[in-house]
Amino acid sequence: FFFFFFFFKQKTAYEMLRSLVGSEMCIRDRRIDSIDKKNAELEAKMAASEKELRKYIDDKAQELSTIIKEHADQIQELVSKSTELEKKLEETEVKLKKLIQDEIEDAKKYADERIDSMREEMNKAIHETEEKINEHRREVNEKMEEQDEKISELSLIHICRCRRYAVCRSRWSPYH
């Protein structure tokens, strides 16, 4: 029975007999009442603090909303300028690529023209050199023919002299 008694809430004197007042009441009742009062006060303070905090949060949210609205136009303007700049950058890149391609093509054309011009000059120089070589060959051939004629004349003279003289020298000399 004693063991069973502790499992139930112990009743205060006030709960047993409501007519008890003052010192007849249990000390525990005073603590509960004071705790209840403090809890009520704390709950009131918490509710007031919560109201103040909500008001503060709402005010700050309103301020932020105002700031965002004020700067939203600026942000939108910056975004549109950024988009315009990106488009201009893309256009500039396209133009630059086109200019580079044009310059490369012009450089190739100039190089091809210069190479063709140099080939023509080289072919002309080769042709002139071949003509000079052929002319020089003709001159050399003419001189050789003249020399051959002189040699044949001189050899005839030599033969004639050898017949006059009994002794013939092996080398011909104009001073025989």
N, CA, C and O of each residue as an XYZ file, in Angstrom:
704
protein
N       0.801     -1.179      0.000
C       0.000      0.000      0.000
C       0.865      1.274      0.000
O       0.548      2.251     -0.679
N       1.936      1.243      0.757
C       2.835      2.376      0.832
C       3.466      2.662     -0.533
O       3.585      3.816     -0.945
N       3.847      1.642     -1.193
C       4.450      1.742     -2.526
C       3.479      2.327     -3.530
O       3.879      3.124     -4.379
N       2.261      1.963     -3.456
C       1.185      2.415     -4.331
C       0.884      3.896     -4.135
O       0.438      4.553     -5.076
N       1.101      4.412     -3.006
C       0.778      5.778     -2.649
C       1.647      6.797     -3.407
O       1.168      7.886     -3.721
N       2.909      6.465     -3.706
C       3.824      7.408     -4.361
C       3.576      7.556     -5.844
O       4.113      8.471     -6.468
N       2.796      6.702     -6.411
C       2.546      6.811     -7.834
C       1.470      7.843     -8.137
O       1.334      8.251     -9.291
N       0.737      8.259     -7.190
C      -0.306      9.267     -7.392
C       0.213     10.614     -6.957
O       1.093     10.720     -6.103
N      -0.358     11.658     -7.570
C       0.035     13.006     -7.217
C      -0.404     13.282     -5.787
O      -1.530     12.994     -5.383
N       0.523     13.847     -5.047
C       0.201     14.171     -3.674
C      -0.679     15.419     -3.655
O      -0.322     16.427     -4.266
N      -1.768     15.376     -2.997
C      -2.685     16.504     -2.954
C      -2.260     17.464     -1.859
O      -1.758     17.081     -0.801
N      -2.487     18.736     -2.171
C      -2.169     19.748     -1.167
C      -3.338     19.875     -0.212
O      -4.428     19.352     -0.445
N      -3.073     20.589      0.875
C      -4.127     20.808      1.865
C      -5.251     21.618      1.258
O      -6.418     21.377      1.568
N      -4.946     22.527      0.441
C      -5.961     23.374     -0.195
C      -6.843     22.554     -1.110
O      -8.049     22.791     -1.181
N      -6.261     21.586     -1.816
C      -7.025     20.734     -2.715
C      -7.941     19.792     -1.909
O      -9.037     19.448     -2.352
N      -7.471     19.384     -0.721
C      -8.289     18.484      0.090
C      -9.478     19.225      0.717
O     -10.607     18.735      0.745
N      -9.182     20.388      1.200
C     -10.245     21.136      1.861
C     -10.056     22.605      1.496
O      -9.098     23.249      1.922
N     -10.954     23.100      0.728
C     -10.766     24.431      0.181
C     -10.974     25.528      1.222
O     -10.670     26.692      0.961
N     -11.444     25.200      2.297
C     -11.709     26.234      3.296
C     -10.462     26.590      4.103
O     -10.488     27.532      4.896
N      -9.363     25.839      3.908
C      -8.138     26.133      4.662
C      -7.511     27.403      4.099
O      -7.451     27.590      2.884
N      -7.043     28.278      4.999
C      -6.407     29.529      4.598
C      -5.183     29.754      5.455
O      -5.035     29.167      6.527
N      -4.291     30.628      4.956
C      -3.141     31.057      5.745
C      -2.166     29.945      6.019
O      -1.738     29.229      5.114
N      -1.803     29.803      7.345
C      -0.767     28.858      7.712
C      -1.223     27.430      7.578
O      -0.408     26.508      7.600
N      -2.517     27.238      7.441
C      -3.023     25.878      7.297
C      -2.721     25.322      5.915
O      -2.707     24.107      5.719
N      -2.485     26.182      4.986
C      -2.193     25.700      3.617
C      -0.759     25.182      3.545
O       0.111     25.589      4.314
N      -0.555     24.316      2.641
C       0.778     23.724      2.444
C       1.716     24.744      1.823
O       1.312     25.566      1.001
N       2.971     24.673      2.231
C       3.976     25.587      1.684
C       4.086     25.391      0.176
O       4.358     26.325     -0.579
N       3.871     24.174     -0.226
C       3.979     23.853     -1.650
C       2.974     24.650     -2.459
O       3.256     25.007     -3.603
N       1.841     24.930     -1.913
C       0.831     25.715     -2.619
C       1.347     27.111     -2.906
O       1.098     27.672     -3.973
N       2.069     27.667     -1.944
C       2.599     29.014     -2.148
C       3.597     29.022     -3.298
O       3.609     29.946     -4.112
N       4.426     27.998     -3.362
C       5.415     27.924     -4.447
C       4.729     27.792     -5.791
O       5.117     28.448     -6.758
N       3.730     26.964     -5.856
C       3.028     26.759     -7.125
C       2.362     28.041     -7.563
O       2.409     28.411     -8.736
N       1.737     28.722     -6.605
C       1.077     29.976     -6.958
C       2.095     31.000     -7.449
O       1.853     31.693     -8.437
N       3.232     31.096     -6.764
C       4.239     32.072     -7.184
C       4.835     31.692     -8.543
O       5.135     32.556     -9.368
N       5.000     30.387     -8.758
C       5.521     29.931    -10.059
C       4.507     30.221    -11.141
O       4.864     30.651    -12.238
N       3.236     29.985    -10.834
C       2.196     30.278    -11.828
C       2.167     31.760    -12.166
O       2.022     32.138    -13.328
N       2.307     32.609    -11.127
C       2.319     34.054    -11.372
C       3.520     34.443    -12.226
O       3.399     35.220    -13.174
N       4.698     33.883    -11.869
C       5.909     34.195    -12.638
C       5.769     33.700    -14.070
O       6.168     34.385    -15.011
N       5.200     32.505    -14.232
C       4.974     31.981    -15.589
C       4.055     32.899    -16.379
O       4.292     33.168    -17.556
N       3.014     33.375    -15.726
C       2.076     34.277    -16.396
C       2.781     35.574    -16.780
O       2.601     36.094    -17.881
N       3.604     36.094    -15.832
C       4.350     37.311    -16.134
C       5.323     37.086    -17.293
O       5.424     37.907    -18.205
N       6.037     35.955    -17.237
C       6.998     35.631    -18.314
C       6.279     35.463    -19.650
O       6.755     35.924    -20.687
N       5.131     34.799    -19.607
C       4.379     34.628    -20.850
C       3.925     35.969    -21.395
O       3.939     36.187    -22.606
N       3.523     36.869    -20.505
C       3.115     38.211    -20.937
C       4.309     38.959    -21.533
O       4.215     39.597    -22.582
N       5.460     38.854    -20.805
C       6.670     39.510    -21.321
C       7.087     38.908    -22.657
O       7.470     39.636    -23.573
N       7.014     37.573    -22.776
C       7.380     36.899    -24.032
C       6.453     37.314    -25.160
O       6.888     37.526    -26.292
N       5.153     37.430    -24.836
C       4.198     37.857    -25.852
C       4.517     39.277    -26.296
O       4.458     39.593    -27.484
N       4.863     40.148    -25.311
C       5.214     41.531    -25.656
C       6.499     41.560    -26.473
O       6.598     42.277    -27.468
N       7.483     40.769    -26.041
C       8.754     40.703    -26.779
C       8.529     40.161    -28.182
O       9.107     40.642    -29.157
N       7.671     39.144    -28.257
C       7.365     38.572    -29.568
C       6.715     39.618    -30.467
O       7.037     39.706    -31.652
N       5.792     40.418    -29.901
C       5.155     41.477    -30.682
C       6.184     42.498    -31.141
O       6.181     42.925    -32.295
N       7.087     42.893    -30.198
C       8.124     43.857    -30.552
C       9.046     43.294    -31.636
O       9.401     43.983    -32.592
N       9.428     42.014    -31.461
C      10.312     41.371    -32.443
C       9.634     41.275    -33.799
O      10.257     41.546    -34.825
N       8.347     40.888    -33.813
C       7.615     40.817    -35.079
C       7.535     42.195    -35.734
O       7.701     42.345    -36.945
N       7.270     43.211    -34.879
C       7.196     44.575    -35.410
C       8.556     44.988    -35.993
O       8.620     45.574    -37.074
N       9.639     44.676    -35.269
C      10.994     44.997    -35.731
C      11.287     44.283    -37.052
O      11.801     44.886    -37.993
N      10.951     42.982    -37.110
C      11.182     42.197    -38.335
C      10.358     42.759    -39.488
O      10.853     42.884    -40.608
N       9.108     43.094    -39.215
C       8.252     43.676    -40.257
C       8.809     45.013    -40.740
O       8.824     45.289    -41.939
N       9.277     45.856    -39.781
C       9.871     47.144    -40.164
C      11.108     46.944    -41.038
O      11.270     47.606    -42.063
N      11.974     46.026    -40.622
C      13.198     45.757    -41.402
C      12.849     45.169    -42.768
O      13.481     45.504    -43.770
N      11.857     44.302    -42.807
C      11.422     43.728    -44.081
C      10.883     44.828    -44.986
O      11.129     44.837    -46.193
N      10.146     45.753    -44.383
C       9.610     46.879    -45.148
C      10.758     47.746    -45.683
O      10.740     48.165    -46.841
N      11.771     48.012    -44.815
C      12.938     48.794    -45.244
C      13.660     48.095    -46.394
O      14.011     48.721    -47.394
N      13.877     46.780    -46.234
C      14.543     46.021    -47.293
C      13.729     46.038    -48.578
O      14.278     46.176    -49.672
N      12.439     45.900    -48.440
C      11.565     45.941    -49.608
C      11.674     47.287    -50.302
O      11.730     47.350    -51.531
N      11.705     48.369    -49.523
C      11.844     49.710    -50.091
C      13.192     49.856    -50.794
O      13.271     50.379    -51.905
N      14.246     49.388    -50.131
C      15.584     49.468    -50.737
C      15.630     48.661    -52.030
O      16.181     49.114    -53.033
N      15.050     47.469    -52.002
C      15.039     46.629    -53.208
C      14.268     47.308    -54.318
O      14.688     47.303    -55.475
N      13.115     47.906    -53.950
C      12.327     48.606    -54.971
C      13.097     49.791    -55.533
O      13.074     50.039    -56.738
N      13.795     50.538    -54.636
C      14.575     51.678    -55.084
C      15.698     51.247    -56.021
O      15.974     51.910    -57.022
N      16.331     50.148    -55.692
C      17.477     49.697    -56.480
C      17.092     48.739    -57.594
O      17.927     48.398    -58.432
N      15.859     48.309    -57.616
C      15.418     47.380    -58.667
C      15.558     48.016    -60.040
O      15.983     47.364    -60.994
N      15.195     49.304    -60.138
C      15.341     49.994    -61.424
C      16.802     50.065    -61.827
O      17.145     49.833    -62.987
N      17.667     50.387    -60.864
C      19.101     50.446    -61.153
C      19.631     49.074    -61.547
O      20.424     48.946    -62.481
N      19.184     48.052    -60.825
C      19.618     46.689    -61.149
C      19.150     46.302    -62.544
O      19.914     45.736    -63.325
N      17.903     46.606    -62.856
C      17.358     46.289    -64.183
C      18.128     47.050    -65.260
O      18.428     46.506    -66.323
N      18.445     48.311    -64.973
C      19.205     49.116    -65.930
C      20.597     48.525    -66.146
O      21.087     48.454    -67.273
N      21.227     48.099    -65.042
C      22.550     47.474    -65.163
C      22.484     46.162    -65.941
O      23.369     45.859    -66.740
N      21.437     45.398    -65.702
C      21.273     44.133    -66.431
C      21.094     44.407    -67.922
O      21.684     43.721    -68.757
N      20.278     45.409    -68.258
C      20.056     45.720    -69.674
C      21.344     46.246    -70.310
O      21.655     45.900    -71.449
N      22.099     47.084    -69.580
C      23.385     47.564    -70.105
C      24.348     46.407    -70.295
O      25.074     46.347    -71.288
N      24.351     45.492    -69.344
C      25.219     44.318    -69.449
C      24.856     43.498    -70.682
O      25.736     43.022    -71.398
N      23.563     43.337    -70.925
C      23.112     42.593    -72.110
C      23.536     43.315    -73.383
O      23.987     42.683    -74.337
N      23.392     44.633    -73.400
C      23.805     45.415    -74.567
C      25.302     45.279    -74.798
O      25.752     45.107    -75.931
N      26.075     45.358    -73.708
C      27.524     45.229    -73.837
C      27.922     43.844    -74.346
O      28.854     43.712    -75.139
N      27.217     42.823    -73.889
C      27.504     41.465    -74.375
C      27.231     41.365    -75.869
O      28.000     40.748    -76.607
N      26.118     41.981    -76.321
C      25.797     41.970    -77.752
C      26.856     42.714    -78.546
O      27.299     42.242    -79.592
N      27.267     43.892    -78.045
C      28.306     44.662    -78.726
C      29.615     43.890    -78.774
O      30.328     43.919    -79.778
N      29.927     43.196    -77.678
C      31.144     42.389    -77.637
C      31.094     41.278    -78.679
O      32.079     41.028    -79.373
N      29.945     40.614    -78.787
C      29.790     39.558    -79.794
C      29.931     40.131    -81.199
O      30.595     39.540    -82.052
N      29.298     41.300    -81.443
C      29.410     41.938    -82.761
C      30.857     42.309    -83.054
O      31.342     42.114    -84.169
N      31.542     42.842    -82.052
C      32.949     43.215    -82.233
C      33.802     41.988    -82.521
O      34.696     42.039    -83.366
N      33.533     40.890    -81.830
C      34.276     39.655    -82.083
C      34.061     39.180    -83.513
O      35.007     38.764    -84.182
N      32.808     39.241    -83.985
C      32.506     38.825    -85.360
C      33.245     39.723    -86.347
O      33.853     39.236    -87.301
N      33.191     41.050    -86.114
C      33.881     41.991    -87.000
C      35.379     41.759    -86.987
O      36.030     41.793    -88.032
N      35.927     41.524    -85.799
C      37.356     41.290    -85.678
C      37.767     40.023    -86.419
O      38.780     40.008    -87.119
N      36.978     38.959    -86.264
C      37.274     37.722    -86.994
C      37.227     37.958    -88.495
O      38.076     37.458    -89.233
N      36.232     38.722    -88.948
C      36.104     39.029    -90.376
C      37.319     39.830    -90.849
O      37.880     39.543    -91.906
N      37.725     40.840    -90.059
C      38.895     41.641    -90.429
C      40.156     40.783    -90.503
O      40.968     40.926    -91.417
N      40.303     39.900    -89.539
C      41.482     39.026    -89.538
C      41.467     38.120    -90.768
O      42.497     37.936    -91.417
N      40.295     37.553    -91.092
C      40.192     36.705    -92.281
C      40.503     37.503    -93.541
O      41.208     37.022    -94.428
N      39.972     38.733    -93.620
C      40.245     39.583    -94.785
C      41.739     39.890    -94.895
O      42.312     39.836    -95.983
N      42.365     40.212    -93.763
C      43.796     40.511    -93.769
C      44.606     39.286    -94.195
O      45.571     39.402    -94.952
N      44.210     38.125    -93.709
C      44.917     36.894    -94.098
C      44.763     36.654    -95.591
O      45.733     36.323    -96.274
N      43.538     36.822    -96.102
C      43.310     36.633    -97.542
C      44.099     37.650    -98.358
O      44.684     37.302    -99.383
N      44.120     38.911    -97.908
C      44.908     39.935    -98.610
C      46.388     39.597    -98.593
O      47.083     39.755    -99.597
N      46.866     39.127    -97.438
C      48.277     38.754    -97.332
C      48.595     37.580    -98.263
O      49.650     37.554    -98.897
N      47.670     36.602    -98.342
C      47.882     35.471    -99.254
C      47.910     35.945   -100.704
O      48.764     35.527   -101.486
N      46.959     36.829   -101.060
C      46.922     37.356   -102.429
C      48.209     38.097   -102.749
O      48.794     37.905   -103.815
N      48.655     38.955   -101.814
C      49.880     39.712   -102.033
C      51.062     38.766   -102.187
O      51.899     38.943   -103.072
N      51.126     37.740   -101.303
C      52.223     36.771   -101.376
C      52.186     36.020   -102.701
O      53.225     35.823   -103.331
N      50.989     35.596   -103.132
C      50.868     34.895   -104.416
C      51.285     35.799   -105.575
O      52.000     35.365   -106.479
N      50.833     37.065   -105.545
C      51.217     38.010   -106.603
C      52.722     38.235   -106.600
O      53.359     38.266   -107.653
N      53.284     38.390   -105.405
C      54.733     38.621   -105.296
C      55.504     37.405   -105.792
O      56.509     37.538   -106.489
N      55.022     36.212   -105.426
C      55.684     34.979   -105.893
C      55.600     34.890   -107.415
O      56.591     34.572   -108.073
N      54.412     35.172   -107.982
C      54.266     35.150   -109.443
C      55.183     36.171   -110.095
O      55.814     35.877   -111.110
N      55.265     37.358   -109.529
C      56.137     38.408   -110.063
C      57.600     37.970   -110.011
O      58.355     38.168   -110.962
N      57.981     37.376   -108.894
C      59.366     36.906   -108.764
C      59.644     35.767   -109.737
O      60.745     35.680   -110.281
N      58.674     34.897   -109.964
C      58.848     33.819   -110.949
C      59.043     34.399   -112.346
O      59.906     33.956   -113.104
N      58.224     35.398   -112.671
C      58.360     36.037   -113.979
C      59.734     36.676   -114.120
O      60.388     36.524   -115.151
N      60.177     37.396   -113.079
C      61.503     38.024   -113.119
C      62.594     36.971   -113.243
O      63.551     37.144   -113.998
N      62.445     35.854   -112.481
C      63.433     34.783   -112.563
C      63.446     34.153   -113.947
O      64.509     33.920   -114.522
N      62.235     33.875   -114.488
C      62.167     33.287   -115.827
C      62.768     34.229   -116.869
O      63.458     33.797   -117.792
N      62.496     35.516   -116.705
C      63.062     36.509   -117.625
C      64.584     36.532   -117.497
O      65.296     36.555   -118.500
N      65.084     36.526   -116.242
C      66.533     36.516   -116.022
C      67.159     35.238   -116.580
O      68.237     35.272   -117.173
N      66.471     34.107   -116.382
C      66.983     32.834   -116.931
C      67.018     32.896   -118.449
O      67.992     32.477   -119.074
N      65.953     33.420   -119.034
C      65.889     33.540   -120.491
C      67.009     34.454   -121.009
O      67.680     34.126   -121.987
N      67.203     35.592   -120.352
C      68.281     36.507   -120.758
C      69.641     35.847   -120.605
O      70.510     35.988   -121.465
N      69.819     35.119   -119.492
C      71.094     34.428   -119.264
C      71.317     33.361   -120.328
O      72.425     33.211   -120.842
N      70.254     32.615   -120.661
C      70.375     31.600   -121.719
C      70.728     32.253   -123.055
O      71.544     31.724   -123.810
N      70.108     33.414   -123.351
C      70.439     34.122   -124.590
C      71.888     34.569   -124.600
O      72.577     34.440   -125.613
N      72.359     35.102   -123.456
C      73.762     35.531   -123.364
C      74.696     34.339   -123.521
O      75.719     34.417   -124.202
N      74.316     33.213   -122.865
C      75.145     32.008   -122.987
C      75.195     31.552   -124.447
O      76.263     31.222   -124.961
N      74.029     31.534   -125.115
C      73.992     31.116   -126.523
C      74.789     32.082   -127.404
O      75.507     31.661   -128.311
N      74.652     33.373   -127.127
C      75.428     34.361   -127.896
C      76.916     34.161   -127.660
O      77.722     34.218   -128.589
N      77.267     33.926   -126.399
C      78.678     33.677   -126.075
C      79.167     32.400   -126.756
O      80.297     32.353   -127.243
N      78.336     31.376   -126.794
C      78.704     30.124   -127.496
C      78.926     30.384   -128.969
O      79.875     29.879   -129.570
N      78.013     31.200   -129.561
C      78.186     31.539   -130.983
C      79.507     32.254   -131.209
O      80.252     31.945   -132.139
N      79.785     33.227   -130.329
C      81.047     33.962   -130.465
C      82.238     33.024   -130.312
O      83.200     33.075   -131.078
N      82.141     32.150   -129.282
C      83.240     31.191   -129.063
C      83.377     30.268   -130.264
O      84.484     29.982   -130.721
N      82.223     29.802   -130.777
C      82.269     28.922   -131.952
C      82.870     29.654   -133.152
O      83.663     29.076   -133.896
N      82.501     30.904   -133.343
C      83.062     31.692   -134.450
C      84.565     31.843   -134.287
O      85.323     31.682   -135.244
N      84.992     32.155   -133.058
C      86.426     32.314   -132.808
C      87.153     30.992   -133.011
O      88.267     30.950   -133.532
N      86.491     29.900   -132.585
C      87.121     28.587   -132.783
C      87.243     28.263   -134.269
O      88.247     27.713   -134.721
N      86.197     28.618   -135.019
C      86.280     28.395   -136.467
C      87.394     29.228   -137.076
O      88.125     28.751   -137.944
N      87.529     30.481   -136.624
C      88.617     31.332   -137.119
C      89.955     30.726   -136.748
O      90.887     30.689   -137.551
N      90.031     30.245   -135.494
C      91.271     29.619   -135.054
C      91.558     28.365   -135.867
O      92.695     28.108   -136.262
N      90.495     27.583   -136.112
C      90.690     26.371   -136.918
C      91.204     26.728   -138.316
O      92.078     26.053   -138.860
N      90.647     27.802   -138.888
C      91.104     28.243   -140.224
C      92.555     28.679   -140.164
O      93.334     28.343   -141.056
N      92.934     29.416   -139.136
C      94.322     29.866   -138.995
C      95.239     28.678   -138.810
O      96.332     28.609   -139.371
N      94.752     27.730   -137.992
C      95.591     26.543   -137.761
C      95.774     25.764   -139.060
O      96.873     25.307   -139.373
N      94.693     25.622   -139.804
C      94.836     24.888   -141.059
C      95.748     25.634   -142.022
O      96.508     25.003   -142.757
N      95.690     26.988   -142.034
C      96.611     27.772   -142.868
C      98.024     27.593   -142.400
O      98.934     27.406   -143.208
N      98.221     27.648   -141.100
C      99.568     27.510   -140.559
C     100.119     26.107   -140.797
O     101.305     25.921   -141.072
N      99.227     25.129   -140.684
C      99.722     23.770   -140.933
C     100.129     23.608   -142.392
O     101.073     22.878   -142.695
N      99.427     24.278   -143.294
C      99.828     24.249   -144.710
C     101.170     24.924   -144.892
O     102.027     24.446   -145.636
N     101.338     26.018   -144.218
C     102.623     26.723   -144.314
C     103.707     25.833   -143.773
O     104.792     25.754   -144.349
N     103.443     25.182   -142.713
C     104.420     24.297   -142.103
C     104.795     23.163   -143.060
O     105.964     22.815   -143.225
N     103.765     22.610   -143.675
C     104.036     21.530   -144.617
C     104.908     22.039   -145.763
O     105.840     21.367   -146.203
N     104.590     23.213   -146.222
C     105.365     23.789   -147.312
C     106.797     23.997   -146.890
O     107.698     23.688   -147.669
N     107.043     24.470   -145.778
C     108.397     24.726   -145.308
C     109.138     23.415   -145.070
O     110.331     23.290   -145.346
N     108.386     22.434   -144.545
C     109.043     21.152   -144.291
C     109.554     20.552   -145.604
O     110.584     19.877   -145.597
N     108.897     20.766   -146.683
C     109.342     20.227   -147.961
C     110.580     20.951   -148.448
O     111.432     20.385   -149.134
N     110.654     22.215   -148.076
C     111.823     22.960   -148.488
C     113.041     22.490   -147.739
O     114.125     22.301   -148.292
N     112.822     22.314   -146.487
C     113.941     21.894   -145.661
C     113.903     20.393   -145.507
O     112.829     19.796   -145.431
N     114.979     19.829   -145.466
C     115.061     18.395   -145.364
C     114.665     17.917   -143.967
O     114.110     16.831   -143.806
N     114.942     18.699   -143.017
C     114.653     18.293   -141.646
C     113.378     19.026   -141.179
O     113.269     20.245   -141.314
N     112.449     18.285   -140.645
C     111.179     18.866   -140.149
C     111.155     18.766   -138.630
O     111.442     17.726   -138.036
N     110.830     19.798   -138.086
C     110.708     19.773   -136.603
C     109.279     19.342   -136.252
O     108.328     19.613   -136.985
N     109.161     18.648   -135.083
C     107.857     18.107   -134.706
C     106.896     19.207   -134.300
O     105.691     19.095   -134.525
N     107.409     20.247   -133.715
C     106.523     21.335   -133.320
C     106.672     22.476   -134.309
O     107.758     22.897   -134.709
N     105.499     22.932   -134.661
C     105.545     24.018   -135.607
C     105.787     25.301   -134.868
O     105.265     25.493   -133.770
N     106.549     26.164   -135.433
C     106.830     27.468   -134.866
C     106.817     28.448   -136.004
O     107.275     28.130   -137.101
N     106.304     29.632   -135.769
C     106.284     30.603   -136.859
C     107.714     31.060   -137.233
O     107.914     31.687   -138.273
N     108.691     30.742   -136.384
C     110.055     31.148   -136.644
C     110.873     30.038   -137.299
O     112.087     30.041   -137.096
N     110.365     29.148   -138.015
C     111.081     28.072   -138.707
C     112.018     28.650   -139.701
O     112.718     27.911   -140.392
